[in-house]
Amino acid sequence: MRKNGFVTSALLYGILSLFLILILGTVSILANRKLANDKIKESVLNDVQKIETSPKCFETATSSLDSNNLQITGYDSTCEKTVYIPTTIYGQIVDSIGSNAFAGQNLVNVTIENTIKQINVTAFKNNDGIVFYVRNTSDQIKGTGTDSEIESASGTTWGAKNATIHWDD
């Protein structure tokens, strides 16, 4: 009797151990798959964010934040719909994006570098569904605009409806 009880206990212990190994192995595989998927997504986002846009595509003016810097005031509609806003254009720091600078350009996605400190609330007007990759934290960029621009842009992201923003927060 004692021998049978021992064999039954050992068999149950063995089955339980095997079950736990299978469960833990599955959890480990799923966690590794999620980690791999996250790395792939991060790699793709980084690749998208490294696309460079020709300086010739941008219209600029002297920045109101610093007279040594530039503000983007316009974008050439014949240029790419995936835009990388550089830290400098022709050696001058880009620190702001002006009113309607990219309005109606049907842009797909825009990477905004960390030198940008100010964006007008209508800068991306009528670029609905756009995806922004912002290399800054949300508290480091100030929205600007007249009262009427702010009112018209209400419920949008810098004038774009249904936009997605990926912050470096």
N, C-alpha and C positions, 0 to 999 in steps of 0.2 A: 504494500500500500504506500509506504513511504517513497519507494522508488517511483511509482506511477505519479504521485503528486509532484515529485521533483522533476520528472520528465515533462509533465504538463506545464509546470511553472517555467521551466527552461524554454519550452516551445513557445509559450505565450510571450516570454521576455524576448525571444529571438524575433518573433513576428512583430512585436511592438517596436523593437530596435530597427528592423528593416523598414517599417512604415515611417518612423521618424527620419531615417536617412533619406528616404525617397522624398518626403515633404521638404526637409531642409535643402536637399539638392535642387528641387524644383524652385524653391524660393531664391536660392543662390543664382540659378540660371536666369530667372526672371529679372533679378536685380542687376546682374551683369548685362543683360540685354538692354534694360532701360538705360544703364550707364553708357553703353555703346551708342544707343540711339541719341542720347543727349550730346555726346561728343560729336556725332555726325551733324546734328543740327547746329551746334556751335561752330563747327568747321565751315558749314555752308554759309551761315550768317557772316562769319569773318570774311569768307571769299567775296560775298556780295558787297560787304562794306569796304573792301579794298579796291573796288573798281574806281578808276580815276576819271574825272570829267575834265575836259580841256578848259583851261582858263579863258579861252576865247568864247566859251558858251555863256559866260557871266557878264552882265552889265554891273558896274560898280560905281560908287560915289564915296566921298570922304565920310567916314563914320562920325556920327554925332557923339559917340562914346569917347573916341580918342581920334584926334585929327591926323594921327600917323597911321591909323587903321582904315580898313575898307568896310563898307556895307554893300551887300548884294542888293541890287535894285531891279534886276531883270534877268531873264534867261532866254537864250535863243531857241525858238521852237523847233529848229532843225536838229538840235542836239539830242542825245540819248534820253530815254524816259526813266532810266535808272541814274540818279544823280548822286555824286559824291561831292559834298561841299568841303573844299579843302581848308586847311588851317591858314594857308597863305595863297595869295594870287600875286604873281610877279614880285615876290619878296615882301609884300605887305600883309599884315595879319588881317584876317577876315573875322570881325567880331559881332556882326549883326546882319539880319535879313529884313529888308524893308517892305513897305506896303505893296501888296500885289506882285511881289518879285517873281513868283512862280505861278501866278494865277492862270488857270485855264490851260495848263500845259499837258494834261493827261499823264502825269507822272505815275510811275509804278511804285518806286521806293526811293527814299532819300536818306543818305547817311549824313548826319550833322556832327562835325567834330567839336571838341571841347573848347575851342576858342570862341564859339558863338555864345554870346551872353544876352542877346536881345533878339526877339523875333516878333514882327508885327502880326497882329491877330488875323490879318488877311493875306499873309505872305503866300499861302498855298491854296487860296480860294479856288473852288471848282476843280480840285484834284481828288475827287471823292474815292474812298477805298484805298488810299495811299498807305504805305507802310513806312514809318520813320524808324531809323536806328540812330539814337542820340547818344553820343559819346560823352555824356555829361549827366549829372543828376538833375532831377526835376526842379530842385530849389535853386539851381545855378543859372537858369534861363528866365529872363523877365519877358513877359508879353507886353507889347506896346500897341497903341493905336488911339485914334480919336474916339470920342464918345459914340459917334455913329458907326465907326468900324467895329468897336467892341460890341455894340448892340447887334449889328448884322452878323457878326461871327459867333454869337452865342450858340452853344451846343455843338460847336465844331472844334477841330484841332487846327489852329492857325488858318481857319477858313475852309478846311477840308472835312467833309462829312464822312462818317464811318471809317475814320482813320485808325490805324493801330500804331502805338508807340512802344518801342523797346528802349527803355532807359538803362543807363549804366548805374542804376541805384544799387 
